[in-house]
Amino acid sequence: MDFLKSKHAWLAAPLLWLAGVSALVLVWALATPEWIQAHFDHDGASPVEVATVGLFFFQMGFFWLVPPMRASRLRPLWLADFSLLTFFAICRELDWHKLLISASNLPGATRGTPFKMKFLTNANNPLADRLIVAACFAVVILLCAGTLLYFLRRLLTGLFKLHPVCWSMGFFGGTIILIQITDRLPAVLRKDLGIRISESLHALMTALEEGQELLLPLFVVIAVLQAHFIYNNEHTDSAPLDRFRGL
């Protein structure tokens, strides 16, 4: 805990990511593809997926127990915003959003998940279903984009100033990008280049995708602790972080 109050606190997220990815690669090297599939990606029931969801629920409560910002009239609003964004992540992880729409057997209707842009542009899909998907997209995009834009200037400024919270959230965002790359890479190689990767490499992509998702709530918990130490602690309790109080 003292490390998160030190002048080197900005290194917490990079070290966590490096340790996490190293552990994932080591597990992949020692395990079979079948073991990786069972323990990392099992339709939401694998140990890694269950742990990820559990950490997201913990994260929601942690916002309120350890507030990451100064006391103000707007603090409850921001905590509710952060909690709602976390709930969206839980819905995605557990596929709860797919319960809003039942499969359609209409000719030409989109098969697979309805939460894709091609579902909205396919006129053969029921209008009511398309409106539900469009509403979900609008709410999630507006909330995510609005939150990001509000903090973007401080985030970018803080990265150059080695602000611990900004580095933790920067690694949070960067890890999301890496997750999307590992998720889509096998399909892109197969469809666009005609390359089918081996079962071993596919297992590596699975381990990196699901394993890095487990890191996401950990980045947030670290960021919350760092913000709490900076903005809510007495000056003598976190002196090395005092220079960040104005950002």
Sequence and secondary structure as in RCSB ss.txt:
>XXXX:A:sequence
MDFLKSKHAWLAAPLLWLAGVSALVLVWALATPEWIQAHFDHDGASPVEVATVGLFFFQMGFFWLVPPMRASRLR
PLWLADFSLLTFFAICRELDWHKLLISASNLPGATRGTPFKMKFLTNANNPLADRLIVAACFAVVILLCAGTLLY
FLRRLLTGLFKLHPVCWSMGFFGGTIILIQITDRLPAVLRKDLGIRISESLHALMTALEEGQELLLPLFVVIAVL
QAHFIYNNEHTDSAPLDRFRGL
>XXXX:A:secstr
 GGGGSTTGGGHHHHHHHHHHHHHHHHHHHS HHHHHHHH STT SHHHHHHHHHHHHHHHHHHHS SS   TTH
HHHHHHHHHHHHHHHHHHHTGGGGGS    STT   S S SHHHHH TTS HHHHHHHHHHHHHHHHHHHHHHHH
HHHHHHHHHHTT HHHHHHHHHHHHHHHHHHHHHHHHHHHHHH     HHHHHHHHHHHHHHHHHHHHHHHHHHH
HHHHHHTS GGGSGGGGGGTT 
